[in-house]
Amino acid sequence: MTTVATGGQDSRTAAARRIVAHIAGHLQADLSLQLWTGEVLPLGPGARDDIRIVLSDPSAVRRLVLKPGLMTLFELYATGDVRIEGGSPLEAADRWDHGRAVHLPRRVNKGLIARALIPFLLAGRARSVGDAAYDPTGEAGQRQDKSARTDKDFIAFHYDVGNDFYGLFLDPEMVYSSACYADADQSLEDAQTRKLDLICRKLRLKPGQTLLDIGCGWGGLSCWAARHYGVKVHGVTLSEEQLAFANAKIARLGLQDRITLELKDYRDLEMTGRFDAISQVEMFEHVGFANHDRHFLEMHRLLKPGGLYFHQASVRRGGRDIGNITPQTTATRTIGRFIFPGGEMDTIGMTVTNLGRLGFEVLDVENLREHFQATTAEWSRRLMARRDEAIAMVGEERTRLWLIFFAMCAKGFERGSILVYQTVAQKRRAGKSGLPLDRASLYR
């Protein structure tokens, strides 16, 4: 750590005061910044200091100067060179207007800040991130943008961190996707079982039908569909940890005659035209742009004629130029390194277009953006409440990263920069769809 002078004489301390005072006038946040000296500076007029962003060392400022951006911020937060005290990252993020924050670079006096930053260029080096980060230069990382990539190592990095870790913040069904709330007061547990039931109703499941659950996770939907709708389920996952948990649950519930699960890539299934319905719940983000066509073609191959496909996925807003949607953004690259290796998000327009051009008729599209905001906010609250247990399981760096990830997601869904949709499509066939003319039965 770098040693600094006391009494406010250190040039970096004085520079930090100037920068913070200037930014605070534009940001107008209701929280404070604590310097490495212990001095606390408000980030807005009348800002409280109960929640503080702490700069542990001036080297953190140097890192941000030399390599500004979200990736550096995640690295600094993981190592503790930047930390939050008095609340979670989401609670801190709730203390400022994100519209102001997004436009801050255009509003501040760049000359003033550049001159004030000069003393920080000589600060020492910050610590590096350890095993909490996925190595993008490794063998798997080099395959991220290739159509022939292997996904198992990506999935293992994210999900095989341990079932007990996920149990700290998920509901008892271990549903790791957006809940569907009936109202703002509903519990996460009830909202998740409501979502599971809604999926089954959207797929019009009936006793004796067959359901393929792609990315079946910890078996929540598979078990719900088998128990409450009498269907036979085949599920696939690439996570060994999830598979072990789900198989134990199936045995505990006595559902072995209705559910079979296996560790397999769904693209390797040899079950052409076998399933009445297929569910894909927030696995699609792992597929990658280069594999979108094949994904939908596989859904078409595996379904019976007239079979229904349920597709729930987080997407980007998109832009005016529909021909210029890049697979990666600054945010997805950052999340890809620390949380979801290989993740890429399309737009709802791309989803609907691809379904239509690859053999499906889109029947229903529903936005759950605000439901996912509430879900990720609740996950954040629960993980923060059990932070010490999480650190004992996965380490402090990874715990910090998950907390800032949940904060980023919750604010993204709140602002509408990220969305999530449930889309139902039917394997195209001539004539009537065979479905009711209204949606009332979905919300009985």
Secondary structure as GFF3:
##gff-version 3
##sequence-region A 1 444
A	DSSP	alpha_helix	11	27	.	.	.	ID=ss1
A	DSSP	beta_strand	32	34	.	.	.	ID=ss2
A	DSSP	beta_strand	40	42	.	.	.	ID=ss3
A	DSSP	beta_strand	52	55	.	.	.	ID=ss4
A	DSSP	alpha_helix	59	66	.	.	.	ID=ss5
A	DSSP	alpha_helix	70	79	.	.	.	ID=ss6
A	DSSP	beta_strand	82	85	.	.	.	ID=ss7
A	DSSP	alpha_helix	89	93	.	.	.	ID=ss8
A	DSSP	alpha_helix	98	107	.	.	.	ID=ss9
A	DSSP	alpha_helix	110	117	.	.	.	ID=ss10
A	DSSP	three_ten_helix	118	122	.	.	.	ID=ss11
A	DSSP	alpha_helix	139	142	.	.	.	ID=ss12
A	DSSP	alpha_helix	152	159	.	.	.	ID=ss13
A	DSSP	alpha_helix	163	167	.	.	.	ID=ss14
A	DSSP	alpha_helix	188	202	.	.	.	ID=ss15
A	DSSP	beta_strand	210	214	.	.	.	ID=ss16
A	DSSP	alpha_helix	220	229	.	.	.	ID=ss17
A	DSSP	beta_strand	232	237	.	.	.	ID=ss18
A	DSSP	alpha_helix	240	253	.	.	.	ID=ss19
A	DSSP	beta_strand	259	263	.	.	.	ID=ss20
A	DSSP	three_ten_helix	266	268	.	.	.	ID=ss21
A	DSSP	beta_strand	275	281	.	.	.	ID=ss22
A	DSSP	three_ten_helix	284	286	.	.	.	ID=ss23
A	DSSP	three_ten_helix	289	291	.	.	.	ID=ss24
A	DSSP	alpha_helix	292	302	.	.	.	ID=ss25
A	DSSP	beta_strand	303	316	.	.	.	ID=ss26
A	DSSP	alpha_helix	330	338	.	.	.	ID=ss27
A	DSSP	alpha_helix	348	357	.	.	.	ID=ss28
A	DSSP	beta_strand	360	367	.	.	.	ID=ss29
A	DSSP	alpha_helix	369	385	.	.	.	ID=ss30
A	DSSP	alpha_helix	387	394	.	.	.	ID=ss31
A	DSSP	alpha_helix	396	415	.	.	.	ID=ss32
A	DSSP	beta_strand	418	427	.	.	.	ID=ss33
A	DSSP	three_ten_helix	440	443	.	.	.	ID=ss34
###
